[in-house]
């Protein structure tokens, strides 16, 4: 069960290394898959420029954006709200897709991180 902490109406553009327009759509907290008692924090972003047909930003260009979003937005967000998470998942989508739903037309990139004192450590998904 996911708990929505932030809705899209609260989003403002976020600066990222690629320069693409990115906005925070929502933050979800849910129980870690197969790990009772551990929380995953999912930060879902809209990034229209990653669209397969019309976008100009590839996965290779967007990957540093996800690292940046984890370190500069997700970790401070968790600390500022007194939250802890075993993993932080950063997702970029060219359009809003409901959590857990499939949309074959959507382009989505995901990365998972373990929050550490120095920021975010990439974890294989």
N, C-alpha and C positions, 0 to 999 in steps of 0.2 A: 504494500500500500504506500503510495507516494503522498507526501504532504507538500502542497505548494506554498512557498514562503513569499514569493514575489510574483506579481502578474505583469504582463506585457505593458500595461498602461503606465507603469512606473519607470519604464526603460528610457534611457538617454543614450546617444551614441558613445561608443567606447573607442579610444584610439588604440590601434594595433600596428605592429611593425610593417605589415604589407600595405597599410594605408586604405584597405578596403573599409566600406561602411559596415559596422557591426553594432548591433544593439542587443542588450540583455532582454530576453523574452520571459524567462522564468527561472526560478531556483526551486528544485524539488529535493526533499529529504526522504530517503526510504531505507528500509532495512537491507543490508548487504546480502546479495544472493548467496544462500548457503552458509551465512555467517551470522547467526542469531545474535542480537545485541550490538552489532556494528552498523553504523550509519554510512550511507553514501550520499554525498551532496552532488547534485546534478545541476550544472549551470548551462542553460540552453540559450543559445544566441542565434539571432537572425543575421545571415550573411549572404545577401542576394548575389554577390559577385562570384560565388562558388558554383552557380548554376551550370550544369553541363552544356546546355545549348547556347546560353547568352552570357555567361559569366566570363570574367577575365582572370580569376584567381584559382590556381591549381592547388592540389593538396600540398605539394612541396612548398608553395608560397604561404599557405594557411597554417601549416604545422607550427612555425614559430609564433603565430598569433595565438594558438591554443596554449602554448607554454606561457606566453606573456599574460594571457587572461587568467590562468591559474595563479600565477605569482602576484600579479598586481591587482586583481579583482576578487578572485575566489577566496584565497587565504585571508586577506584582510576582511572580507565580508564575514567569513566564519568567525574570526576573532572578534570583530565588532558586534556580533550578535550572540556571543558567548556559546557558539556551537563548535562541536568537534565532529570530525568525519574520518573514517578509516580510508576512504577514497574520495577524490574529487573527479568527476567526469565533466569534461568540457565538450560540448557539442555545438557544431556550426551547421545550420541548415539554410538552404536558399529560400525556404518558405516555412511557415509554421505548420508543424505536423503534431497532432496530439501525442503525448507521451505514450509509448507502447504501440502506437498505430504504425501501419506500413503505408507508404505512398511511393510507388515505383517511379513516379515522375520527379520526386524530390531528390536533391543532392544533399547528403549529410556526411559530415566528418566527425569522428569521435576520438578522444584520447582520455586515458585514465591516469591519475597521478596519486601519489601518497603524499599528504601534507607532512612536511618536515620543518625543523626549525629554520632552515635556510630558504624555504619556499616550497617548491613542488618537485617531487622525484617522479619521473615518467615510469609508468607501470605498463607492462604488456597487457593488452585487453584480452 
